[in-house]
């Protein structure tokens, strides 16, 4: 019986451990791009463009998570306020009710939550502090990698059977 990496075995009673958010953060690395709630929308748009990301985290007093600003939030603000939106503070435009997860949440749970609520980014919290940020793209990549590993394990098993 082969035992591929990432906690699943192939053979009788094929089982697979549920992939956790922790694995995504380990593969992806750190780095959370943040901005102050008083910064204007133009600065936030520049930050998104410079880092080639779709969301920026807004940290409030005590370095706590105050909100999240996505490309969609910017588009909605420009649609509502026109070009003047670029001078508004991000704190006025950001999404305040931010869904978060923990490192121990499963990728399947996070994917379902993101799909149901129609958002693409989720801060990862540990002991009240933000330790990372995952996207639906990170989840999909992890799942594709998982399927590829499982497929290779099945091929190895068949070759040795």
Residue frames as a rotation matrix with the C-alpha (Angstrom) as fourth column:
UNK 1
0.581 0.814 0.000 0.00
0.814 -0.581 0.000 0.00
0.000 0.000 -1.000 0.00
UNK 2
-0.407 -0.682 0.608 1.39
0.657 -0.681 -0.323 3.40
0.634 0.268 0.725 -1.01
UNK 3
0.344 0.471 -0.812 1.11
0.868 -0.489 0.085 6.32
-0.357 -0.734 -0.578 1.37
UNK 4
0.005 -0.305 0.952 1.26
0.712 -0.667 -0.218 9.56
0.702 0.680 0.214 -0.61
UNK 5
-0.917 -0.376 -0.133 1.90
0.371 -0.682 -0.630 12.88
0.146 -0.628 0.765 1.03
UNK 6
-0.727 0.580 0.368 -0.84
-0.556 -0.811 0.182 15.01
0.404 -0.072 0.912 2.58
UNK 7
-0.698 0.362 0.618 -2.52
-0.589 0.200 -0.783 12.41
-0.407 -0.910 0.073 4.72
UNK 8
0.464 0.881 -0.093 -4.36
-0.840 0.405 -0.360 10.07
-0.280 0.245 0.928 2.42
UNK 9
-0.558 -0.602 0.571 -3.81
-0.395 0.798 0.455 6.42
-0.729 0.029 -0.683 1.68
UNK 10
0.072 0.534 -0.842 -4.73
-0.988 0.155 0.014 4.39
0.138 0.831 0.539 -1.34
UNK 11
-0.928 -0.238 -0.287 -5.72
-0.218 0.971 -0.100 0.79
0.302 -0.031 -0.953 -1.17
UNK 12
-0.326 0.841 -0.431 -8.57
0.755 0.506 0.416 -0.89
0.568 -0.190 -0.801 0.57
UNK 13
0.456 0.624 -0.634 -10.92
0.883 -0.407 0.234 1.61
-0.112 -0.667 -0.737 2.11
UNK 14
-0.375 -0.607 0.700 -9.44
0.711 -0.673 -0.203 4.68
0.595 0.422 0.684 0.42
UNK 15
0.574 0.511 -0.640 -9.56
0.799 -0.522 0.300 7.54
-0.180 -0.683 -0.707 2.92
UNK 16
-0.179 -0.596 0.782 -8.50
0.632 -0.679 -0.374 11.13
0.754 0.428 0.498 2.66
UNK 17
-0.330 0.006 -0.944 -7.88
0.857 -0.417 -0.302 13.58
-0.395 -0.909 0.133 5.47
UNK 18
0.733 0.633 0.247 -9.77
0.680 -0.691 -0.246 16.84
0.015 0.348 -0.937 5.09
UNK 19
-0.266 -0.850 0.456 -7.39
0.800 -0.458 -0.388 19.52
0.539 0.261 0.801 3.87
UNK 20
0.389 0.347 -0.853 -7.12
0.846 -0.501 0.182 22.39
-0.364 -0.793 -0.489 6.32
UNK 21
0.972 0.015 0.233 -6.60
0.099 -0.931 -0.351 26.12
0.212 0.364 -0.907 5.84
UNK 22
0.607 -0.793 0.058 -3.28
-0.283 -0.148 0.948 25.71
-0.743 -0.591 -0.314 7.67
UNK 23
0.076 -0.569 0.819 -1.93
0.680 0.630 0.375 23.75
-0.729 0.528 0.435 4.67
UNK 24
0.634 0.209 0.745 -2.85
0.725 -0.497 -0.477 26.57
0.270 0.842 -0.466 2.28
UNK 25
0.959 -0.270 0.079 -1.11
-0.281 -0.894 0.348 29.17
-0.023 -0.356 -0.934 4.41
UNK 26
0.363 -0.869 0.337 1.99
0.007 0.364 0.931 26.99
-0.932 -0.335 0.138 4.68
UNK 27
0.064 -0.299 0.952 2.18
0.917 0.395 0.062 26.57
-0.395 0.869 0.299 0.90
UNK 28
0.660 0.360 0.660 1.26
0.647 -0.719 -0.255 30.16
0.383 0.595 -0.707 0.10
UNK 29
-0.530 -0.845 -0.067 3.46
0.742 -0.424 -0.519 31.94
0.410 -0.325 0.852 2.60
UNK 30
-0.119 0.446 -0.887 2.67
0.828 -0.449 -0.337 35.00
-0.548 -0.775 -0.316 4.63
UNK 31
-0.957 -0.286 0.043 2.10
0.274 -0.846 0.457 38.58
-0.094 0.449 0.888 3.83
UNK 32
0.096 0.995 -0.035 -1.11
0.972 -0.101 -0.214 40.45
-0.216 -0.013 -0.976 4.45
UNK 33
-0.739 -0.295 0.605 -1.46
0.496 -0.846 0.193 43.74
0.455 0.443 0.772 2.61
UNK 34
0.044 0.718 -0.695 -3.17
0.971 -0.195 -0.140 46.31
-0.236 -0.669 -0.705 4.84
UNK 35
-0.525 -0.125 0.842 -4.23
0.387 -0.916 0.106 49.93
0.758 0.382 0.530 4.65
UNK 36
-0.907 0.191 -0.375 -5.48
0.274 -0.409 -0.871 52.44
-0.319 -0.892 0.319 7.18
UNK 37
-0.071 0.978 0.196 -9.21
0.949 0.127 -0.287 53.28
-0.306 0.166 -0.937 7.18
UNK 38
0.398 0.192 -0.897 -8.36
0.154 -0.978 -0.141 56.96
-0.904 -0.082 -0.419 6.64
UNK 39
-0.741 -0.671 0.026 -6.49
0.096 -0.068 0.993 56.34
-0.665 0.738 0.115 3.37
UNK 40
-0.035 0.764 -0.644 -8.38
-0.783 -0.421 -0.458 57.34
-0.622 0.488 0.613 0.26
UNK 41
0.678 0.455 0.577 -9.79
-0.050 0.812 -0.582 54.94
-0.733 0.366 0.573 -2.30
UNK 42
0.821 -0.450 -0.351 -7.22
-0.468 -0.180 -0.865 56.03
0.326 0.875 -0.358 -4.90
UNK 43
-0.154 -0.912 0.379 -4.39
-0.986 0.116 -0.120 54.88
0.065 -0.392 -0.917 -2.59
UNK 44
0.034 0.248 0.968 -6.17
-0.427 0.879 -0.211 51.57
-0.903 -0.407 0.136 -2.02
UNK 45
0.943 0.333 0.017 -6.64
-0.108 0.353 -0.929 51.04
-0.315 0.874 0.369 -5.77
UNK 46
0.444 -0.866 -0.232 -2.93
-0.774 -0.240 -0.586 51.78
0.451 0.440 -0.777 -6.31
UNK 47
-0.269 -0.508 0.818 -2.02
-0.875 0.483 0.013 49.27
-0.402 -0.713 -0.575 -3.59
UNK 48
0.481 0.538 0.692 -4.18
-0.164 0.831 -0.532 46.58
-0.861 0.142 0.488 -5.21
UNK 49
0.968 -0.107 -0.225 -2.64
-0.226 -0.003 -0.974 47.25
0.104 0.994 -0.027 -8.60
UNK 50
0.185 -0.976 0.115 0.95
-0.944 -0.209 -0.256 47.36
0.274 -0.061 -0.960 -7.32
UNK 51
-0.476 -0.365 0.800 0.63
-0.708 0.699 -0.102 44.05
-0.522 -0.615 -0.591 -5.49
UNK 52
-0.574 0.335 -0.747 -1.62
-0.607 0.439 0.663 42.47
0.550 0.834 -0.049 -8.14
UNK 53
-0.930 0.325 -0.168 -4.21
0.349 0.649 -0.676 41.46
-0.111 -0.687 -0.718 -5.54
UNK 54
-0.425 0.859 0.285 -7.98
0.378 -0.118 0.918 41.65
0.823 0.498 -0.275 -5.33
UNK 55
0.727 0.677 -0.111 -8.45
0.350 -0.226 0.909 42.72
0.590 -0.700 -0.401 -1.74
UNK 56
-0.480 -0.812 0.333 -6.77
0.007 -0.383 -0.924 44.76
0.877 -0.441 0.190 0.96
UNK 57
0.083 0.441 -0.894 -7.34
0.904 0.345 0.254 44.41
0.420 -0.829 -0.370 4.70
UNK 58
0.094 0.012 0.995 -8.25
-0.220 -0.975 0.032 47.46
0.971 -0.222 -0.089 6.76
UNK 59
-0.252 -0.263 -0.931 -6.79
0.833 0.431 -0.347 47.45
0.493 -0.863 0.110 10.25
UNK 60
0.550 0.552 0.627 -8.34
0.096 -0.787 0.609 49.62
0.830 -0.275 -0.486 12.89
UNK 61
0.321 -0.359 0.877 -7.47
-0.864 -0.490 0.115 50.61
0.388 -0.795 -0.467 16.44
UNK 62
0.256 -0.318 0.913 -5.24
-0.693 0.598 0.402 48.13
-0.674 -0.735 -0.067 18.23
UNK 63
-0.667 -0.581 -0.467 -4.27
-0.726 0.364 0.583 46.61
-0.169 0.728 -0.665 14.89
UNK 64
-0.377 0.613 0.695 -7.58
0.059 0.764 -0.642 44.71
-0.924 -0.201 -0.324 14.82
UNK 65
-0.809 0.198 0.554 -9.43
0.588 0.235 0.774 43.68
0.023 0.952 -0.306 11.66
UNK 66
-0.586 0.596 -0.549 -11.78
-0.153 -0.747 -0.647 46.57
-0.796 -0.295 0.529 10.87
UNK 67
0.583 0.791 -0.184 -12.86
-0.347 0.038 -0.937 45.58
-0.735 0.611 0.296 7.38
UNK 68
-0.324 -0.601 0.731 -11.88
0.534 0.521 0.666 44.46
-0.781 0.606 0.152 3.93
UNK 69
0.257 0.346 -0.902 -11.85
-0.524 -0.734 -0.432 46.37
-0.812 0.584 -0.007 0.66
UNK 70
-0.105 -0.221 0.970 -12.20
0.565 0.789 0.241 44.47
-0.818 0.573 0.042 -2.57
UNK 71
-0.972 -0.215 0.099 -12.13
0.184 -0.424 0.887 45.45
-0.148 0.880 0.452 -6.21
UNK 72
-0.312 0.937 0.156 -15.91
0.795 0.167 0.584 45.01
0.521 0.306 -0.797 -6.18
UNK 73
0.235 0.366 -0.900 -16.23
0.851 -0.526 0.008 47.54
-0.471 -0.768 -0.435 -3.36
UNK 74
-0.596 -0.545 -0.590 -14.26
0.176 -0.806 0.565 50.06
-0.784 0.233 0.576 -5.43
UNK 75
-0.890 0.314 0.331 -16.39
0.351 0.008 0.936 49.46
0.291 0.949 -0.117 -8.53
UNK 76
0.051 0.965 -0.256 -19.59
0.961 0.022 0.277 49.93
0.273 -0.260 -0.926 -6.51
UNK 77
0.053 -0.094 -0.994 -18.24
0.618 -0.779 0.107 53.17
-0.784 -0.620 0.017 -5.00
UNK 78
-0.881 -0.409 -0.239 -17.29
0.055 -0.589 0.806 54.56
-0.471 0.697 0.541 -8.41
UNK 79
-0.621 0.729 0.288 -20.70
0.617 0.228 0.753 53.56
0.483 0.645 -0.591 -9.81
UNK 80
0.289 0.787 -0.545 -22.43
0.956 -0.212 0.201 55.39
0.043 -0.580 -0.814 -6.95
UNK 81
0.507 -0.144 -0.850 -20.18
0.391 -0.840 0.376 58.46
-0.768 -0.523 -0.370 -6.53
UNK 82
0.964 -0.226 0.140 -18.39
0.059 -0.331 -0.942 58.77
0.259 0.916 -0.305 -9.85
UNK 83
0.202 -0.979 0.031 -14.74
0.353 0.044 -0.935 59.79
0.914 0.200 0.354 -9.97
UNK 84
0.123 -0.093 0.988 -15.17
-0.726 -0.687 0.025 61.59
0.676 -0.721 -0.152 -6.64
UNK 85
0.962 0.257 -0.095 -15.25
-0.144 0.769 0.623 58.14
0.233 -0.585 0.777 -5.00
UNK 86
0.374 -0.900 -0.222 -11.46
0.563 0.411 -0.717 58.00
0.737 0.143 0.661 -5.32
UNK 87
-0.398 -0.501 0.769 -11.17
-0.264 -0.740 -0.619 60.73
0.879 -0.449 0.162 -2.69
UNK 88
0.617 0.705 0.349 -13.35
-0.581 0.109 0.807 58.94
0.531 -0.700 0.477 -0.14
UNK 89
-0.306 -0.713 0.630 -11.70
-0.947 0.294 -0.127 57.21
-0.095 -0.636 -0.766 2.83
UNK 90
-0.606 0.028 -0.795 -11.59
-0.299 0.918 0.260 53.41
0.737 0.395 -0.548 2.55
UNK 91
-0.968 0.239 -0.077 -13.28
0.154 0.322 -0.934 53.23
-0.199 -0.916 -0.349 5.95
UNK 92
-0.334 0.883 -0.331 -16.41
-0.663 -0.469 -0.583 54.63
-0.670 0.024 0.742 4.33
UNK 93
0.104 0.319 -0.942 -16.41
-0.966 0.260 -0.019 52.10
0.239 0.911 0.335 1.46
UNK 94
-0.786 -0.591 -0.180 -15.00
-0.544 0.800 -0.252 48.92
0.293 -0.100 -0.951 3.03
UNK 95
0.230 0.758 -0.611 -17.01
-0.122 0.645 0.754 45.84
0.966 -0.098 0.241 3.88
UNK 96
-0.175 -0.262 0.949 -17.36
-0.905 -0.338 -0.260 45.89
0.389 -0.904 -0.178 7.65
UNK 97
0.541 0.422 0.727 -18.95
-0.675 0.734 0.076 42.50
-0.502 -0.532 0.682 8.24
UNK 98
-0.061 -0.713 -0.699 -16.04
-0.919 0.314 -0.240 40.24
0.391 0.627 -0.674 7.37
UNK 99
0.957 0.292 -0.006 -16.39
-0.277 0.915 0.294 36.48
0.091 -0.280 0.956 7.53
UNK 100
-0.017 -0.993 0.119 -13.25
-0.990 0.000 -0.142 34.89
0.141 -0.120 -0.983 8.97
UNK 101
0.801 0.164 -0.576 -11.96
-0.132 0.986 0.098 31.37
0.584 -0.003 0.812 9.43
UNK 102
0.576 -0.660 0.482 -9.32
-0.617 0.036 0.786 29.59
-0.536 -0.750 -0.387 11.47
UNK 103
-0.328 -0.816 -0.477 -6.31
-0.945 0.284 0.163 27.53
0.002 0.504 -0.864 10.43
UNK 104
-0.839 0.003 0.544 -8.17
-0.167 0.950 -0.264 24.38
-0.517 -0.312 -0.797 11.47
UNK 105
0.266 0.945 -0.192 -11.18
-0.509 -0.031 -0.860 24.95
-0.819 0.326 0.473 9.20
UNK 106
-0.151 -0.280 0.948 -11.40
0.548 0.774 0.316 22.61
-0.823 0.567 0.036 6.24
UNK 107
-0.927 -0.247 -0.281 -11.03
-0.105 -0.550 0.829 23.81
-0.359 0.798 0.484 2.68
UNK 108
-0.655 0.742 0.145 -14.39
0.612 0.407 0.679 22.23
0.445 0.533 -0.720 1.81
UNK 109
0.104 0.692 -0.714 -16.14
0.945 -0.292 -0.145 24.24
-0.309 -0.660 -0.685 4.52
UNK 110
-0.354 -0.331 -0.875 -14.46
0.144 -0.944 0.298 27.48
-0.924 -0.020 0.382 3.44
UNK 111
-0.996 -0.021 0.085 -15.26
0.086 -0.056 0.995 26.86
-0.016 0.998 0.057 -0.24
UNK 112
-0.305 0.952 -0.026 -18.91
0.889 0.295 0.351 26.23
0.342 0.084 -0.936 0.59
UNK 113
0.134 0.311 -0.941 -19.10
0.743 -0.659 -0.112 29.37
-0.655 -0.684 -0.320 2.75
UNK 114
-0.655 -0.462 -0.598 -17.46
-0.024 -0.778 0.628 31.57
-0.755 0.426 0.498 0.09
UNK 115
-0.919 0.326 0.221 -19.73
0.302 0.224 0.927 30.19
0.253 0.918 -0.304 -2.63
UNK 116
-0.092 0.952 -0.291 -22.93
0.987 0.127 0.103 30.63
0.135 -0.277 -0.951 -0.64
UNK 117
0.373 0.224 -0.900 -22.14
0.592 -0.805 0.045 34.18
-0.714 -0.550 -0.433 0.48
UNK 118
0.733 -0.038 0.680 -20.56
0.652 -0.248 -0.717 35.20
0.195 0.968 -0.157 -2.86
UNK 119
0.789 -0.614 -0.039 -17.19
-0.585 -0.768 0.262 36.51
-0.190 -0.184 -0.964 -1.71
UNK 120
0.792 -0.507 -0.341 -13.68
0.013 0.573 -0.819 35.50
0.611 0.644 0.461 -2.70
UNK 121
-0.298 -0.945 0.137 -11.38
-0.088 -0.116 -0.989 36.37
0.951 -0.307 -0.048 0.22
UNK 122
0.817 0.560 -0.139 -11.32
0.054 0.165 0.985 35.42
0.575 -0.812 0.105 3.89
UNK 123
0.006 -0.803 0.595 -8.98
-0.820 -0.345 -0.457 36.47
0.573 -0.485 -0.661 6.70
UNK 124
0.286 -0.043 -0.957 -7.59
0.336 0.940 0.058 33.62
0.898 -0.338 0.283 8.78
UNK 125
0.345 -0.052 0.937 -7.64
-0.731 -0.641 0.234 34.23
0.589 -0.765 -0.259 12.52
UNK 126
0.112 -0.318 -0.942 -5.74
0.514 0.830 -0.219 32.57
0.851 -0.459 0.256 15.36
UNK 127
-0.187 -0.116 -0.975 -6.20
0.980 -0.089 -0.178 33.59
-0.066 -0.989 0.130 19.00
UNK 128
0.570 0.579 -0.583 -7.88
0.561 -0.793 -0.239 36.83
-0.600 -0.191 -0.777 17.96
UNK 129
-0.044 -0.659 -0.751 -5.11
-0.373 -0.687 0.624 37.85
-0.927 0.308 -0.215 15.54
UNK 130
0.898 0.319 -0.302 -5.07
-0.372 0.187 -0.909 37.72
-0.234 0.929 0.287 11.76
UNK 131
0.103 -0.886 0.451 -2.44
-0.147 0.435 0.888 35.24
-0.984 -0.158 -0.085 10.56
UNK 132
-0.856 -0.389 0.340 -3.23
0.261 0.241 0.935 35.13
-0.446 0.889 -0.105 6.87
UNK 133
-0.027 0.823 -0.568 -5.67
-0.682 -0.431 -0.591 35.69
-0.731 0.371 0.573 4.07
UNK 134
-0.695 -0.164 0.700 -6.98
0.298 0.820 0.488 33.05
-0.654 0.548 -0.522 1.71
UNK 135
-0.407 0.551 -0.729 -8.85
-0.837 -0.544 0.056 33.37
-0.366 0.633 0.683 -1.54
UNK 136
0.659 0.674 0.333 -11.15
-0.412 0.695 -0.590 31.10
-0.629 0.252 0.736 -3.48
UNK 137
0.637 -0.514 -0.575 -8.24
-0.593 0.150 -0.791 30.76
0.493 0.845 -0.209 -5.92
UNK 138
-0.435 -0.799 0.415 -6.05
-0.880 0.280 -0.383 29.40
0.190 -0.532 -0.825 -3.11
UNK 139
-0.043 0.531 0.846 -8.76
-0.593 0.668 -0.450 26.88
-0.804 -0.521 0.286 -2.20
UNK 140
0.888 0.399 -0.229 -9.25
-0.401 0.426 -0.811 25.77
-0.226 0.812 0.538 -5.83
UNK 141
0.209 -0.896 -0.392 -5.49
-0.770 0.096 -0.630 25.42
0.602 0.434 -0.670 -6.34
UNK 142
-0.514 -0.381 0.768 -5.22
-0.822 0.475 -0.314 23.30
-0.245 -0.793 -0.557 -3.19
UNK 143
0.344 0.742 0.575 -8.10
-0.441 0.669 -0.599 21.09
-0.829 -0.048 0.557 -4.33
UNK 144
0.833 -0.107 -0.544 -6.60
-0.511 0.231 -0.828 20.62
0.214 0.967 0.137 -7.83
UNK 145
-0.222 -0.975 0.021 -3.24
-0.859 0.186 -0.476 19.71
0.460 -0.124 -0.879 -6.26
UNK 146
-0.304 0.213 0.929 -5.05
-0.713 0.596 -0.370 17.26
-0.632 -0.774 -0.030 -3.99
UNK 147
0.755 0.650 0.087 -6.82
-0.386 0.547 -0.743 15.62
-0.531 0.527 0.663 -6.94
UNK 148
0.523 -0.642 -0.560 -3.54
-0.661 0.110 -0.742 15.35
0.538 0.759 -0.367 -8.86
UNK 149
-0.505 -0.714 0.484 -1.82
-0.858 0.356 -0.369 13.70
0.091 -0.602 -0.793 -5.88
UNK 150
0.026 0.625 0.780 -4.72
-0.544 0.664 -0.513 11.30
-0.838 -0.412 0.357 -5.45
UNK 151
0.871 0.293 -0.393 -4.68
-0.477 0.318 -0.819 10.44
-0.115 0.902 0.417 -9.15
UNK 152
0.073 -0.939 -0.335 -0.94
-0.781 0.155 -0.604 9.76
0.620 0.306 -0.723 -9.07
UNK 153
-0.515 -0.208 0.832 -1.37
-0.781 0.513 -0.355 7.60
-0.353 -0.833 -0.427 -5.97
UNK 154
0.509 0.766 0.394 -4.06
-0.439 0.624 -0.646 5.58
-0.740 0.156 0.654 -7.74
UNK 155
0.734 -0.319 -0.600 -1.81
-0.565 0.205 -0.800 5.13
0.378 0.925 -0.030 -10.80
UNK 156
-0.368 -0.911 0.186 1.04
-0.855 0.252 -0.453 3.96
0.366 -0.326 -0.872 -8.53
UNK 157
-0.217 0.378 0.900 -1.29
-0.668 0.615 -0.419 1.56
-0.712 -0.693 0.119 -6.78
UNK 158
0.813 0.575 -0.088 -2.56
-0.426 0.485 -0.764 0.13
-0.396 0.659 0.639 -10.06
UNK 159
0.393 -0.755 -0.526 1.00
-0.720 0.104 -0.686 -0.29
0.573 0.648 -0.502 -11.36
UNK 160
-0.628 -0.709 0.320 2.02
-0.737 0.410 -0.538 -2.23
0.250 -0.574 -0.780 -8.25
UNK 161
0.126 0.780 0.613 -1.18
-0.839 0.414 -0.354 -4.32
-0.530 -0.470 0.706 -7.94
